[in-house]
Amino acid sequence: EPEVTQTPSHQVTQMGQEVILRCVPISNHLYFYWYRQILGQKVEFLVSFYNNEISEKSEIFDDQFSVERPDGSNFTLKIRSTKLEDSAMYFCASSFSSGSYEQYFGPGTRLTVT
Amino acid sequence: AQSVTQLDSQVPVFEEAPVELRCNYSSSVSVYLFWYVQYPNQGLQLLLKYLSGSTLVKGINGFEAEFNKSQTSFHLRKPSVHISDTAEYFCAVSQRNQGGKLIFGQGTELSVKP
């Protein structure tokens, strides 16, 4: 069964450093998402991406964040200058279409900012 | 704006007992409703979804949920749980005719004891 993969599984970085979290969505999917879950809190939407552009973003997704689909398979989330409060589990998801279609989630990348 | 409330953060239950995980939502527009499950160290997996039609929805692993529009609820039930059902369960909504952004509840940790 096809699945969404994410690398790395765990990333430790120092405050102020740039990080790139990588995701490989399911190959025929067209919609891509990033969510995050701070420890002990709910899963929060960050951004959705379709047709090579952001279709929606949350208030969390400020200028420090960016997304890119650099080739036909990868989908990346970049945090330009990490803060302590960026420490969280980051989930990538993809779906064939939007709305009623199931979003398939990756296993997540745990980001720890020290 | 939509919001989701899961009324129980933890639900302990004995094996083979029935269980109900509660979910209420708030929205001024029509929504799709979802239940996801997260096993330890894994991503979120779709259990079931309500799009329209019959208010009783059956999902994987013997779970079902009932949509109640008047009470704005979407409670998840299973008549007899197994040890393997121990996981975190998330209720989520997405707005119809929008880009598929999921709004999650806080999650309910189901702990099945022998």
Interface residues (C-beta under 8 A of the other chain):
Chain A: V4 Y31 Y33 Y35 Q41 K42 V43 E44 F45 S48 Y50 S55 E56 S58 F91 A93 S95 S97 S98 G99 S100 Y101 E102 Q103 Y104 F105 G106 P107 G108
Chain B: Y32 Y36 N41 Q42 G43 L44 Q45 L46 K49 L51 F90 A92 S94 R96 N97 Q98 G99 G100 K101 L102 I103 F104 G105 Q106 G107
